Amino acid sequence: MSYKRVRNSSKRSSNVLVELHQRVTVTIKRLGINGEGIGYFHRKLIFIPGALVGELVQADVTEIKPKYLRGTLIQIDKTSPFRVQPRDSYAGEVGGFELEDLAYPKQLEFKHDLVKQSLRRYHPRAYDHYDVRDTIGMDDPYEYRNKAQFQVRTQADGKVIAGLYKEGTHEVVDMETCSVQYPLTMKVMRALVEMIQELNIPTFVESNHSGILKTLVVRAALNTNDVQVVFITNTPKLVKKHQLLEMIADRLPEVTSVMQNINPGDSPLIWGEKTVHLAGNDSITEKIDGLSFELSPRAFLQLNSIMTPKLYHLAGEALNLDSDDRLIDAYSGVGTIGLTLANQVAEVRGMDTVQEAITDANHNAKINHIDNAQYYFGSAEDLMPQWMAEGWRPTALVVDPPRVGLDQHLIDAILTCKPAKFVYVSCNPSTLAQNLVQLTKPYNVDYLQPIDMMPQTPRVEVVVKFTLKS
């Protein structure tokens, strides 16, 4: 029987012998950034997904590293009083439901603590004095996701299934229901699966990269009920396309746009480069704060349409804009943040590195009769210095970067430009805290406001208000 000796950092404890698949008993002390339970086995950190704070659990050791262990939950000997029954039977199998067995008020507390954990890890200036406010949650933390992106496969018995990959595998879990999806997306998704089954359309086979249909994407607009369907295919040819489109028109009148995206082979990316129009419109329309936003298939939109207006109001309050301000909307996407703030300022300039997003953003400005906003293709780190060299200097800046945080060149541009009004909308407290290390050289942090855009998951959005140091 093989053992691994795990060196323990504690001087008072001897090295620990741990066997792979050894059964260990652990008390959970806290939750990690991915929502997993964290405890100690002989003072060695062990991460156990599905375990909650205060629980005494038994786990199977599945990974042994010099500084930590990973385990799979086998049994709960002492249950947390805050454990609840998940609505989704596959909550422990696929991603996106990591906290569904934790009572919602405790989820909000965890997300507040997650922000503080990140600050403690990276130590930005005066972090221990920051005003980290209580997490703003949803009245009903279900049925909020406006987009479903499900893999499609055919089982050995010929049944077509659609769902997400089982954690750590490429095995698709069939999801006939999903409590966090907007009901309309699931209604359309399940109807499409039935049509694919009826027409016997070949689905993707990963082992030899054959078949046609790889992924189904369904996005529904909360405030217009427009629905867009995208078939992501392995080949340009979509067999039985005409019959499929006739079925959609007959059975799903709410579908106003049908598109095809071509992504051949075993690429780890869901989307390919080429998208073609099949039926209906080539975009759908969503309304936010009375403005209309037309969304092409790959356009970014916050997944939670219910909370998006609240998020943008928080950003606007933190910016405290006036009619003389010149606002930069960095990482603009289709212009949702900048255009909702345009009526408060003299000018909005936005940018993004996705050409489709910029086309959509300028179109959205036009259809909303907003004439003081213009969006540009390119990166903020390139465009900001260029504009300043031309004599145009922003007085306000809002950034809403992806999970990797701000690009270093953009941080450099911000430190050079130093707009007086600055708000950072973050979807990742860890990269936010890293960025704060540099941003707090010229800026004070007034407050950090967490807001729960993705209930039942460990993800949290944070709005940060800065004030330029005098």
N, C-alpha and C positions, 0 to 999 in steps of 0.2 A: 504494500500500500504506500503510495507516494505522498509525501508531505512537503510543504514549502515553509521555510522559516521566514516569517515576516518581522523585520527589525522594527521595534517599537521606539518611538522618540522619547518616551518617558524613561528617565534615569532610574526610577524606582521599580520599573517592571522589567522582567527578563524578556528575551525574545519569545515570540509566540509561534507555535507550530499550528498551521492551519492546513487542512486537507481540502482539496477541491471537492465540492458537493458534501462537505461536512455540514451536519445540522447544528445550528447554533441558536442560543436563546439571547435575545437582545431587548433592552428597553429603549424606546425611541425618544430622543431628546428634542429634536427639532426637525423641520422640513427643509430640504435643500432647494436649490434654484429651479429644479425641474419637478418639484412637488414630491420627491421621494423622501421616505422616512430616513433619518440619520441617527444611528446609535453607535455604541462602542462594544467591540468584542475584545476583552482584555486590553482596554484602552486604545484599540485600533479602530479607526473609523470604518463603519460599514453602511452602505447605501442600500435601502430596501424599498423599492417602489410599492405603493399600496399601503404602507404602514403609516399610522398617524401618531402625532405627539402624545406621549403618555402611555402608549400601548406596549405590552409585553408580548413579543412575537417570537415565533420560531421561523428560521430562514435557512434556505439551502445556499451555501457559498458557491457562487457561479464564476467569480473572477477574483484573482489574488494579485494585488499590486503592492509595491514596496510601502506606499503610504496609505493605502485604503483597501477595503474589500467591497465587493458587490454581492448581493444576495437576492434570492427570490422568496417572496413570502409564502410560507407553507401553512402556518396556523397562528391564530391570535389567541393568546392565553388570557390577556386582560385587554378589554375593548375600551377605546376612548368614548366618553359620553357624547362626543361631537361627531361620531361616525353615523352616517345615514345610509339608507339603501339607495344605490344609484338607480336612476331611471333606465339606463342603458345596460343591457346584459353583457355587452362587450366592452364595458368601461375600462376593464383591466387589460384588455387585449390590444387596443389600438390607441394611437395618440389623440390628444384633444379632449380627454376626459379624466386627466390625472387627478383632479380634486373632486370628482363627482361624488365621492363617498364622504366628503367633509362638509359639515353644515355651512351654509353660505356665509353667515356672519364671521365664522372662523376663516373662511377663504379670504375675506376682506382684510382681516387682521394679519393673515399670513402675507398678503401682498404688500401691506404697509411695512411689515418686518423685512420683507425681501429687499425693499429699497434701502432700508437701514443696513442690512447685511452687506449690500454692495458698497455702500459708503465706507463701512468699516474695513472692507477688504482693500480699497484703493486709496483711502485717506486724502481726499481733496481738502484744500485749505479750510480749516474751521468746520469740518464736516459734522463734528459732534454738537455743534450749535445750530445746525440747519433746522428749519421748521418743516418737518415732514408731516403733512396733514393726513387725517384719516382717509382711507380709500373710499371714493364715491362708488357705490354699487348700483345694481339694477333693482327695480321693484320686483321684477320676475326674471330670474337669471337663466331663462331657457328660451328656445325658439328665436334666437337672435342672429344666427349666421346667415348672411344673404347669398353665400356662394357655397355650393357643394362640388367637390372635385374628386370623383370616385374612379378607381381603377375598374375596368370591366374584364371579366374572364369567363370561360366556359369550363364547368366542372366535367369530370370523367363521365358522369351520367347524362351530360348534355344540358344541364341547367345553367343558364346565364346568371352570373352574380355581379354585383357592383358594390364597392365599399373601399375601405382603407386597408393598407398593409398591416398585418399583425406586427407588433413591435419587434424590431430586429430581424425581420424576415421579408420575403417578397410573396408571402402567402396572403391572398386577399380575403378579408373577413366580410361576408355578405351583410350589408346593413339595410334591413328592410325598414327600420325606423331610426330616427336620430333626434334626441330631445333638444339638442342645441341648434339644430337647423331651423330656419324659417320654414313653416309647414309647406309653403308653396314649392320650395326647392325639392323637398322630398316627394311631394305628389308627382311632380314632373319627372324626377329621377326614376321612380319606380315604374311609371308608365313607359318611359323609354326602354327600360330593361325588358318589359313585356313585349314591346315592339321588336326589339332585337332578337328575342327568343322566337317570336312568331315568324319572323322573316329569315331566321337561321343565318344571320350575318356573322361571318367569322370574326372571333375576337382574338386579341393578341396572345401568342404563345411565347413566353420568355425563353424557353429552352432552345428554340431554333429561330426566334425572331420572325415567325410567320404570323399569319392572321392580319386582321385589318384594324378593328376598333381597340384602342388602348385605354382611353380615358374619356369619361363623360363629365363635362363641366356645365353646371346649371347655376345661373345667377338671376336672382329675382330682386326687383326694385320695390322696396317697402312702401313707398308713397305713391307709386303709379301702378304697381302690380305687373309691369312689363317683365317678361322672362326671356332670357337669352340662353340658348343651348349651343354648346360647342362640342363637336365630335372630334376628338384628337385621334388621328389615325396613323398607322404604320406605313400606309401607301397613299399616293394621291387618289387612287381609285377607291370610291366608297360604293361597294356593290349594293344593289337594290335601293339606291339613293332615292329614286322617284317614289317607290312604294313607301319608303320610310317618311319622306316629306309629306306625302298624302295622309298617312296615318297621324302625323303630328298636327296637321291642319284640321283633321277631323276630330281627334280626341283631345287635343290640348290647345284650344283657341287662345289661351293666355300667353302662349309662346309667340312673341312678336319678332324674334330674330333667331335664325339658325345659321351657324357658321361651321366651317371645318378647318382644323389646324393640322398640318402635316408634320409629323415628328418620327422619321424612320429609325429603325434599329433599337439598340438597347441603351440609348442615352438616359442618364440619370435625371435629366431635366424633363419636366412634364410637357412644356411647350416647345414646339418647333418654330422655325423662323417664318414659315409661310402660312397665312390664314386666308381662306377663300370664303366668299359669301354663297350661301345655299338658298336661303328663303327669307322672306320678311325684310326687316330693316337690317342694316349692318351695325347697329348699336341699339342700346336700350336707354331709357331716360329715368334718372332718379331725381328726386327733389330734396334739397337740403336747405332749410331756413328760407323757403320760398323761391330759391333759385333752382333752375333746371340744369342737370348735368348729363350730357350724353356720354355713354360709356362704351368704348369698343372692347372686344373680347379680352385683351390683355391689359386694359386700363386698371390701375390700382384704385381701389376704394376700400375704406375701412370695412372690415367684415361685419361690424355691428352697426347697422343703420339706425337702430333705436337710440344708441348712445352717441353717435357721431355729432349731432348738433350740440350736445352738452360739451363734448371735447373741444369743439371749435369755439364755443362761448367762453370756456375756460382760457383758451389761448388768447382770445380777444381781450378778456378782462385783464390778463397778465400784461399784455402789450400796452394797454392804456393809450390807445392811439388818438391822434387829433388830425384835423383837416390839413395840416401842413406836412404831415409825415410822408416819407418816401419809403415804402415797405418792400423788402425782398422776401419772396416766398421760395425758399430753397427746397430741393427735392419735391417739386410742386405736384407731380403727378398730373391729374387732369384739372388742377387749379382749384380744388375744393376749398382749401383754407384761404388762399389769397383772394378768391372771388367773394367769399362770404364777408371779408373784411374791407373790400374795395370801397364801399360807400363811406368808410370812416377816414380815408386818407386821400392825399393828393394824387398818389401814383403807386401802382403795384408793378413790380417786375419779378417774374418767376422764371425758374429754369429746371430742366430735367435732362437726363442723358438718354431718355427713351423718346424717339422722334414721334411715335404714335401718341404719347402722352401730351407732348407739346401741341400737336395738331388738335387734339381733343380740347386742351386748355384754352387755346385761342378761339376755337369754335364755341366753347361754352361761354366765354366772355361775350362773344357776338350775340348768341341767342338770348342772353340775359341783359342785353343793351348796356353792357359795362364798357365804357370807352377809356377808362384810366388804368387798364390792366393789360400787360403784354407779356407773353411767355416766349422763352428763347431756348433753343436746343443747345445744350452744352452743360458743363459742370460749373457749380458755383465758384469753385476755386480758380477757374479760368476767367469767368465772366465778371466777378466782383472787382478784381484788380483792373480789368479792362475798362469797366464803367467809371471807376474812380479816376483812371488816367484821362478819361474823356471829360472829367469834371462833374460826373453824376455821383453823388455820395448818399448812400441810404441812411436814414435816421432810425429805421426799425428793421428787425430781422426775425423771421420765424423759420425754424428748421424742423423737419419731420423725417429724419433719416430711416433707412432700413435697420434691421437688428444689429448689423455690424457697427453702427454708430457713425460719427462724422469722419469723413476722410481727413487725413492729416493735413493735406494741402488746404482744405477748407478751414480747418482750425487756424492755420497760419494766416489765411485771408481775413478771418474774423478778428484775430489778434491785431492785425494791421489796421483794419477798417474801424473797429470798435464802435458799432452803432449803439446809440444811447439806450434804445429799447430792444430787448433781446429775449426771445422765448424759445425754449427747446422742448419739442414734443417727442418723447422717447417711448419706444416699444420694448426696450431692453435695459433694465436698471444697471446691469453689469457694465455694458459699454458706455452708458450714460456716466456712471461713476468714473470710469477711466477718462472720458473726455473732460470731466469737471476738473481733473488735476491741472490741466492747462488753462481751461476757460476761467478758472477762479484766480488767475494772475491779475487780469484787469477788471474782473467782475465779482461782485458779491452775489450770493444766492439768497434771494428774498424768501422763497419757499419752494417746496416740491409738493405737487398735488397729484397723488395716484388716482387713477380712474379705471374701473374694471370694464374693459372692452371685450374681454373673453372669459366670462364665467365658466367654471368647471375645469379651467386650465390654470397652470401656474404663471401665465403671462399677465402683465399689467402695463398700462400706459401711464406715463408720468409727464405732467406739464411743469416745467421749471421756469420761474421768473428770475431774471437777472437785473441787477442795477450796476451801472458802470461806476467804478470807484473814482472818487474825486481826486 
